[in-house]
């Protein structure tokens, strides 16, 4: 006779519940429905072309840090996307990032950022608050990072535990110890001011945990 303990039963039910949670697309591939620019003055810097969210034209310098954010807030989740950052570093800073659990204050966004760009790959930054929290571990990533091409980002956030992955390689594992930091907020994509840059994002999905 096969006996299943209460612990085993709970484990089975938990596994079944997790398997029913599905990733939801955050981008319809055609429009910016569900997204808004933090500062409306820079709304024209964000557009859709060839099923990709883009910012910057690769010809003109980015005048200021600008962000495109979701209209919905998220707490515990796994976010995934593909991204590509291009530009000539001789023209200025070529940098981007993905904000999460971020709050809006006027034309400013405050919160965690998974960083993108030379000197910052895989860093965890706290935009407009505490600055860099953790430097990205590139010991493995440097072997497979495609600096001028497409890469993947995974941001996994549950409770006070934060994990960042680029191309499936973990770059950051962080435990938030400040209970005053919001555990829910918008997700946003960024392009940094300074250089003649372009950033592209596609296949943006989220699984709420």
C-alpha positions, 0 to 999 in steps of 0.5 A: 500500500502506497502512503503519502505523507502530509508534507509530500501532499503539500509539496505536490500541491505547491508544484502543481500550483507553480506549474499553472503560473504562466508568463505574461507578455508585457509588449504586444510587438506593435504598440506601447500599450501598457507603457508610459514615459516617466517624463512626457517631454521625452516620449518621442525618444521611445518607439516601436520598430520591427517588433522591438521597443527602441530608444535613441536613433544612433545618430543624436546624443541622448539629452537626458536619462529617460525611462519607459515604464509599465502602467501596472505595478509588480511585487514578486515576479520573474521578468525576462527580456532580450536586449541590445545596446549599441553606440560609440563610447567616444561620443559619451556614456553608452548605458541602459538598464531595467528598473523594477519595484520602482516608484514615480515622483513627478518626472523622476523614477526611484528604485532598483535597476538591473544595469546594462553597459560596459563597466556596469554589466549585471550591477544592481543599482538603486536609481535616485536613492542609494546608487550602486548596491552590488557589482555584477559578477562577470567571472563567467559572463565575460566568456559569453557576453555579446556586448554589441548584440542581443543578450537576455536578462532575467530579474527574479525578485521574491520578498527581499531576495533579488537575483539578476541573470544575463544570458542565464549566468547569475551576476547578482544575488542580493538580500534587501535588509532595509524594510522601508524600501518598497516591495512593489512598483513599476518596471521600466526600461532606460537609456542613459544620457551622454552618448550617441546610443540606441537600446532595443528590448523585445520579448518582455515577459513577466511571471508573478510569483 
